[in-house]
Amino acid sequence: MPALPNGTGNGTEETVLSRLAKLREARVLVTGGGGLVGSRLVALLQRADAVVTVLDRMDAYPESAHDLFGAARSGARLVVGDICDEATMAGLLRGADFVVHAAAYADVAACARHPDIAFRANVRGTQVVLEQVAAHPVRRLVLVSSASVYGDGVPGVDGPQRFHEDQSLFPLSVYANYKLWAEHQTRLMLGAASGAEYAVLRYFSVYGDPQIPKPGSHSWVVPWLAIQARLGRPMRLNGGGNQVRDLVHVDDVAEATALALVEEQMAEQTVNVGTGTPTSVRQVAEFLAPHFPGSRCITTPRPEGDPLGGFASVERCSELLRWRARIGVREGIDRYVQWLLATPQAVPRWLAEAAA
Ligand SMILES: NC(=O)c1ccc[n+]([C@@H]2O[C@H](COP(=O)([O-])OP(=O)(O)OC[C@H]3O[C@@H](n4cnc5c(N)ncnc54)[C@H](O)[C@@H]3O)[C@@H](O)[C@H]2O)c1
């Protein structure tokens, strides 16, 4: 196995950028590039001198949030459109060397409420992306999947579980089930079947600015609790906050995703993108509390589909992707709070006006 740069991790962003030199002047299409992860990835690809095109419906957030995400001012070409539109996809893939497929109806609770909308975006849309990638001379597609495919892990095991890529998968939500479908469909349609390589990344719980909660969502614990505390409301711990998350910072996730485009060993591989460290929801509240004197927690019911969670086995991403997360959870949460305090307009109006 090739050593990680600097022996201990990905090193600095400079080290990462030197590994991304293969992307210089390469044409990269990022579906969902206007969202949280996509916009951070696009900024990194721009710094690596790739020629980036974003395809995004731009309707996942209120328009006021678009400025926070910065897709329009990133310098990348922004195409406002839908991955389900075959003509749009074909037109964009005619000139693409690489694709990151990150577009999705990306909320567990919303997918449960609207499985039809989720099906259209996450299944039908993915099918169109895969068909068009297979029909064009794309070198590699990185499929963004999710740790939700593990469900609650192995039944009967007490305590937080480490999720390994080869263990059995048991999606517990519509969202997770569609992600697992996308993984299988990618394997069936790309690779040996088409000539286009693929790599699959299972993101754990991504957080970091400018993440803001979506209405009706129970995902994204860091912004939820931080904004509740910022508004002087109690931090609501669903089910007491004993669920475990592997919180991985969006800057780290962007680096892992860009590297998956170029790392040769990643062809036809699936790896976890997490830190390898479990953090309970209650611990997140404890990390936030000193920033918001007088803050307190209350226990609320655990919503359906809210997984008990687990954390990533990180051996495979260290070995194949030669990547490890660099930002620890305490540092990442501190960074999020500093951003939130400096960016009061980030608090969505629907949330500020909602009853506590
Ligand atoms: N945030 C997390 O914790 C997390 C964890 C695991 C996996 N993921 C996955 O990572 C990817 C990015 O998630 P995110 O957190 O940035 O979510 P996000 O909602 O911020 O970004 C998703 C983007 O996809 C776009 N989109 C949705 N449907 C589309 C369509 N039909 N055509 C074009 N664009 C469309 C949305 O407008 C949005 O900008 C998603 O695939 C998500 O499922 C996220």
The ligand as a MOL file (V3000), in Angstrom:
LIG
                    3D

  0  0  0     0  0            999 V3000
M  V30 BEGIN CTAB
M  V30 COUNTS 44 48 0 0 0
M  V30 BEGIN ATOM
M  V30 1 N -25.0770 15.8210 4.3550 0
M  V30 2 C -24.8910 14.5860 4.7910 0
M  V30 3 O -24.7400 14.3520 5.9910 0
M  V30 4 C -24.8280 13.4430 3.8260 0
M  V30 5 C -24.5410 12.1720 4.3260 0
M  V30 6 C -24.5020 11.1040 3.4470 0
M  V30 7 C -24.6960 11.3090 2.0970 0
M  V30 8 N -24.9870 12.5490 1.6460 0 CHG=1
M  V30 9 C -25.2020 12.7080 0.2130 0
M  V30 10 O -24.3170 13.7090 -0.2450 0
M  V30 11 C -24.8680 14.3610 -1.3900 0
M  V30 12 C -24.8610 15.8570 -1.1540 0
M  V30 13 O -25.6480 16.1020 0.0040 0
M  V30 14 P -25.7280 17.5250 0.6810 0
M  V30 15 O -25.6550 17.3250 2.1380 0
M  V30 16 O -24.7810 18.4650 0.0270 0 CHG=-1
M  V30 17 O -27.2360 17.8870 0.3310 0
M  V30 18 P -27.8230 19.1960 -0.3650 0
M  V30 19 O -29.3000 19.0720 -0.3200 0
M  V30 20 O -27.1900 20.4000 0.2380 0
M  V30 21 O -27.3170 19.0580 -1.8690 0
M  V30 22 C -27.9730 18.2720 -2.8320 0
M  V30 23 C -28.1410 19.1220 -4.0730 0
M  V30 24 O -28.7480 18.3050 -5.0880 0
M  V30 25 C -29.6370 19.1300 -5.8220 0
M  V30 26 N -30.6420 18.2960 -6.4750 0
M  V30 27 C -31.5880 17.5220 -5.8890 0
M  V30 28 N -32.3270 16.9080 -6.8350 0
M  V30 29 C -31.8420 17.2990 -8.0260 0
M  V30 30 C -32.1770 17.0000 -9.3660 0
M  V30 31 N -33.2060 16.1850 -9.6560 0
M  V30 32 N -31.4670 17.5590 -10.3760 0
M  V30 33 C -30.4410 18.4210 -10.0870 0
M  V30 34 N -30.0770 18.7440 -8.8200 0
M  V30 35 C -30.7640 18.1900 -7.8090 0
M  V30 36 C -30.2580 20.0380 -4.7620 0
M  V30 37 O -30.7990 21.2210 -5.3500 0
M  V30 38 C -29.0690 20.3170 -3.8470 0
M  V30 39 O -28.4090 21.5090 -4.2020 0
M  V30 40 C -26.2570 13.7790 -1.5670 0
M  V30 41 O -26.2130 12.7520 -2.5250 0
M  V30 42 C -26.5650 13.2080 -0.2010 0
M  V30 43 O -27.5320 12.1700 -0.2640 0
M  V30 44 C -25.0460 13.6190 2.4620 0
M  V30 END ATOM
M  V30 BEGIN BOND
M  V30 1 1 1 2
M  V30 2 2 2 3
M  V30 3 1 2 4
M  V30 4 1 4 5
M  V30 5 2 4 44
M  V30 6 2 5 6
M  V30 7 1 6 7
M  V30 8 2 7 8
M  V30 9 1 8 9
M  V30 10 1 8 44
M  V30 11 1 9 10
M  V30 12 1 9 42
M  V30 13 1 10 11
M  V30 14 1 11 12
M  V30 15 1 11 40
M  V30 16 1 12 13
M  V30 17 1 13 14
M  V30 18 2 14 15
M  V30 19 1 14 16
M  V30 20 1 14 17
M  V30 21 1 17 18
M  V30 22 2 18 19
M  V30 23 1 18 20
M  V30 24 1 18 21
M  V30 25 1 21 22
M  V30 26 1 22 23
M  V30 27 1 23 24
M  V30 28 1 23 38
M  V30 29 1 24 25
M  V30 30 1 25 26
M  V30 31 1 25 36
M  V30 32 1 26 27
M  V30 33 1 26 35
M  V30 34 2 27 28
M  V30 35 1 28 29
M  V30 36 1 29 30
M  V30 37 2 29 35
M  V30 38 1 30 31
M  V30 39 2 30 32
M  V30 40 1 32 33
M  V30 41 2 33 34
M  V30 42 1 34 35
M  V30 43 1 36 37
M  V30 44 1 36 38
M  V30 45 1 38 39
M  V30 46 1 40 41
M  V30 47 1 40 42
M  V30 48 1 42 43
M  V30 END BOND
M  V30 END CTAB
M  END
